[in-house]
Structure formats: C-alpha cells, structure tokens
Amino acid sequence: MSAAGGHSQIPVMRPQLPATADLMPFLQEIDRNRYYSNHGPLYRSFLRELDQTANFPVSSSILVGNATQGLTSVLRVKGLAGRPYCALPAWSFVASAAAVVEAGMQPYFVDVEEDTWAYSPLALRDMPLDKLAAVMVVAPFGQSVPLQEWDEWSSLTGIPVIIDAAAGFDFVIQELEAYPNLTTVVSLHATKTLSSGEGGWLIDFNKDVLRDALADGNFGYLDGAIGQTFGHNYKMSEYHAAVGLASLKTWDMTRRRFAERFNKMVEALEPLPLSVFPNPSKPSFISSTFHITTEVPADFLASELLKRGVLTRQWWGEGIHRLKAYTHFPRGDLSTTNKIAPYVLGLPFSVDMTDGEIARVRDAIAEAFYVHAMT
C-alpha cells in the first residue's frame, strides 16, 4: 500500500523468524522421530538449551503452549486458596489480566511508577494482604523489575509473586537468579525477540511447582497417572520447539541487531521533544518494541503519522482497567497510569529496520509536532 509521497507504509512491527532452510534439520528430525507433541525430543532439547543459555540449574523450567497459559497455570498452582484477588498493574497488556480471570481470581489493579512503568512492593502497602491470592509483576516491554525486593516481600508475606516477563527474554537470561519465591513466565510469540512462533517458557527453581504446572498443562497427569488433579492442554508441539531451537542458534546475532537498531532510533530522534522508553541513559534490555512519550496526545500523533505512511500502536491502550471487560474489577489509585497512558506511542521497530525507514519516522514525527503546534 502506498502512502504520502509514494512511499510504502512502514509497519509497526516486522517479525523475522528462522527461514525454511534453517528449520529443515529440525523438521527432518521430527520426521525421523515420528514424535510430534507430548514433550518430545525437540521439546526437551529446546528446554535444555534455554536453561543452559540462562545458566539456570538443570530442570529449572518447562515449556507451554503460550505465555498466557503459563501464567494461568502457575496462578492455579501457587495461588493461595480462599483469597479472591491477584494484584497486577493496570498498565499492562490485557493477557496479564486474562490469565488472572482464567485462573479463577479477580484482578486488583495497582499503579506503576512513572520512570519505570513497573511497580515495587511499596505499591501494595495499603492493600488488604489477607485477600491476596497472588501478585503479578509485569516487566514492562521487556525491562527489568526489582526481583530481589519481590523475592524478599514474598518470603515475608507468604504470598506468591509471579513475574510476567512476556517480552523479557533478554532480561530474564541476564538477571534472573535462583530466587526461590518467584516464578517467571516469558513469551516466545512470533513478535518477541526470541521466538518459537508461539509458546511460553515457565521458570521456577522449585521442582514441585514445575511438576504441578506441567500436570496442569497436560490434562492433570501427575506422577504417571491421570486425573489426580484438574488439568488442561497447554503443551508445546515439536514444531514450535523446532522454531525455537533454530531461533536460539542465532540469538547472539539477533540481540546485536536489535540493540544496534534501538541505538540508531534513539540517535535519530534525539533532536525531537520526546522521551524514549526504555531510557537510553539507563541499563536496558532489548525488546521488539520501541516507545516514546510526548506532550502530544498519542491518538493525535498516531493519526498524523498514519497520513505519512508510518504505522504506530498504543500497545497497552490506556490501561486494562479501561477495557470494557475489566471495568468492574477493583483497583487502587491509578493516577500515574492515567497520566502517562494517553501520551505513550509505539513506533515502528524491527530487527531489519533500515536507516531510511528510521529517517522517515523521525521526519513524520517532526511534521506531526508542527501540525499540532499550529492547531
């Protein structure tokens, strides 16, 4: 599709998974094994290589069909019975809250900090802890969260803490240590930096938790028998494991390319009156998205950029608490979320974004700022 000036549109995201030729050795192995699902050889190989990449102890994780299922499963396994709420940030993707509801709990929305877009245990100081079944902490767009603080808080309160690190593969393999009170779930969706096409990686250093989560995602099979617990079907297929194995082989190169493109975007946008998330002056972890905050409303900026062939997205909208299906759930003071959300916009970003595309994005934003100033 053509845009203004005869240019094609720049998509907000252009995922790049392994090519057919890179997948072929793994697909041929599937043909030889004649094993297609149910935790087969490629599943086990992918899981082992993920643990090794992160320097985790052996058998520290399992793989699931997708990250939302992983969150649901671990909430079922670790959530405290008889308590109605799971605290989570209102500033997140809807999947976080969907997992809470699917696990049989009610979301209790809390606010985030303006500079990190995450929250610390201080945000729960006024909450009725005796009603909390669990706490979900979201790593915003793949950036780190205070793991040690949350691990200590969980130990002190006895309330399980789940880290929703959907976009945080890079953060997890660099920073996640053996925190005994935390469970972490990473998305391996096609839009993420490390992908199996679709899938999730559930990490916990308690083998009993992993055993129960594995049973929950495999029809309740536990210790070789079916029906000892309620269960569902959350398994990762051998085909998705094949994509994951091929992706992992080029991870170092993929990470370098994402980091280089991020730095190039930051350099191009530096003259403009906007803030970049994550803050380039602070330690950050690569993500497949790129966000800016401006004094111009995001919906106005998005409309003007679209006229210039630049697609954008408000990935988290204005908060889960404003979505029709979730407006009735309880929440605390959300003043920071309500303040920042209308001014956050996701720009085009991909591992192979060209210098020319980056320049077009910069010029389109500059023109949109001018139009806003003139209205």
FENDAZI-V59738 format. One record per backbone hydrogen bond with DSSP energy under -1.0 kcal/mol. NH is the residue of the N-H (numbers start at 1). CO is the residue of the C=O. E is the energy in kcal/mol with one decimal. If there is no record, write none. Layout:
BEGIN
nh: [NH:NH]
co: [CO:CO]
e: [E:E]
END
This chain:
BEGIN
nh: [3:6:9:10:23:24:27:28:29:30:31:32:33:34:44:45:46:47:48:49:50:51:52:53:54:56:62:64:65:70:71:72:73:74:75:76:77:78:79:80:83:85:86:87:88:90:92:96:98:99:100:101:102:103:104:105:106:108:109:110:113:117:123:124:125:127:129:131:132:133:134:135:136:137:139:142:143:147:150:151:152:153:154:155:156:157:158:161:162:163:164:165:165:168:172:173:174:175:176:179:182:183:184:185:186:187:188:190:192:196:198:200:201:202:203:204:210:211:212:213:214:215:216:217:218:219:220:221:222:225:232:234:238:241:242:243:244:245:246:247:248:249:250:251:254:255:256:257:258:259:260:261:262:263:264:265:266:267:268:269:272:274:275:277:282:291:292:293:294:298:301:302:303:304:305:306:307:309:310:311:313:315:317:319:320:322:323:326:329:332:338:339:340:341:343:344:345:346:347:349:353:358:359:360:361:362:363:364:365:366:367:368:369:370:371:372:373:374]
co: [7:3:1:309:19:20:23:24:25:26:27:28:29:30:40:41:42:43:44:45:46:47:48:49:50:51:202:200:234:66:67:68:69:70:71:72:73:74:75:133:80:131:106:134:108:110:90:93:94:95:96:97:98:99:101:100:84:86:330:88:118:113:120:121:122:124:127:128:129:85:85:160:87:162:164:139:140:145:146:147:148:149:150:151:152:153:154:181:135:183:137:163:185:165:168:169:170:171:172:177:179:161:203:163:201:166:199:197:189:188:196:64:186:62:184:60:206:207:208:209:210:211:212:213:215:232:215:218:225:222:216:217:36:237:238:239:240:241:242:243:244:245:247:248:250:251:252:253:254:255:256:257:258:259:260:261:262:263:264:265:269:272:293:291:279:277:345:275:343:342:297:298:299:300:301:302:303:306:305:10:346:313:314:316:90:319:320:323:326:109:334:335:336:337:340:341:292:313:290:12:350:354:355:356:357:358:359:360:361:362:363:364:365:366:367:368:369:370]
e: [-3.9:-1.8:-1.4:-2.9:-1.6:-1.6:-2.3:-2.7:-1.4:-1.9:-2.1:-2.2:-2.8:-2.6:-2.3:-2.2:-2.9:-2.4:-2.2:-2.3:-2.2:-2.2:-2.1:-2.4:-1.9:-2.8:-2.3:-2.6:-2.9:-1.7:-2.5:-2.3:-2.7:-2.3:-2.1:-2.0:-2.0:-2.9:-2.1:-2.0:-1.2:-2.3:-2.3:-1.6:-1.9:-2.3:-1.4:-1.7:-2.4:-2.2:-1.2:-2.3:-2.5:-1.6:-1.8:-2.2:-2.9:-2.2:-2.1:-2.1:-3.4:-2.5:-2.1:-1.8:-1.6:-1.7:-1.4:-2.3:-1.6:-3.5:-1.1:-2.1:-3.4:-3.0:-2.3:-1.7:-1.7:-2.1:-2.1:-2.7:-2.5:-2.4:-2.5:-2.0:-2.2:-2.6:-2.6:-1.0:-3.2:-3.5:-2.7:-1.4:-1.9:-2.2:-3.0:-2.3:-1.0:-2.6:-1.6:-2.6:-1.4:-1.5:-2.5:-2.5:-2.6:-1.3:-3.0:-1.6:-2.0:-2.6:-1.1:-2.0:-2.6:-2.6:-3.4:-2.3:-1.8:-2.4:-2.3:-2.6:-2.6:-2.1:-2.3:-1.6:-1.6:-3.8:-2.6:-1.8:-2.9:-1.4:-2.9:-2.7:-2.4:-1.9:-2.0:-1.7:-2.3:-2.6:-2.1:-2.3:-2.4:-1.3:-1.0:-1.4:-2.6:-3.0:-1.9:-2.3:-2.4:-2.5:-2.5:-2.3:-2.4:-2.3:-1.9:-2.2:-2.5:-2.3:-2.1:-2.2:-1.9:-2.0:-2.7:-2.4:-2.1:-1.5:-2.4:-2.5:-1.5:-2.8:-2.3:-2.8:-1.8:-2.2:-2.4:-2.1:-1.4:-1.9:-2.7:-2.2:-1.9:-1.2:-1.9:-2.1:-2.9:-1.4:-2.1:-2.2:-1.3:-2.7:-2.7:-1.5:-2.6:-2.4:-2.0:-1.4:-2.5:-2.4:-2.8:-1.4:-1.5:-2.2:-2.3:-2.1:-2.3:-2.4:-2.6:-2.4:-2.3:-2.3:-2.3:-2.3:-2.5:-1.8:-2.4:-2.4:-2.3:-1.5]
END
